[in-house]
């Protein structure tokens, strides 16, 4: 939840997570709630603690439970800033760290949006919108949808460069599989393109 947060933003992030945790309606932590989590895991998708943004992922490699916090406002702002940078760069010139950050933030936003479509928006929408019900959900959905459409437009423009298409798709398959699935679902079957492409800047694990 906070391992990647810069020190100057740590207090703000911690306070937001604490506020979110305190907003969880404990009376709704019933067998049906846990059954929904079990169902989400069995279907291979992240689960959420209602629409608070607390995200649970059953890690298939480690069998551990990965817990994160989806801050919609922060994710939209940071993706917007990354896309502004990506517009002026070729993918081969973008650092692995920036690619991984874009993948993480996109994956969080997209999975949260899908959850809202399935279960509705109550706690989160009450906070961000004075309106209730479907109109509040439409407002949140539109903001996430707008940033996703921009991401798709920019990255598709980067991918379809004839002399670079293979390496670009290979790089996305390796480092941004969720983004590749979103922008080119018809090519996501090429998931065997997982060998690291030489055009990515090599970084030490500490730099990632």
Secondary structure by P-SEA (a helix, b strand, c coil): ccccccccaaaaaaaaaaaaaaacccccccaaaaaaaaaaaaaccccccccccbbbbccccccbbbbbbbaaaaaaaaaaaaaaaaaacccccccaaaaaaaaaaaaaaaaaaaaaaaccccaaaaaacccccaaaaaaaaaaaaaaaaaaaaaaaaaccccccaaaaaaaaaaccaaaaaacccccccccccccccccccccccccc
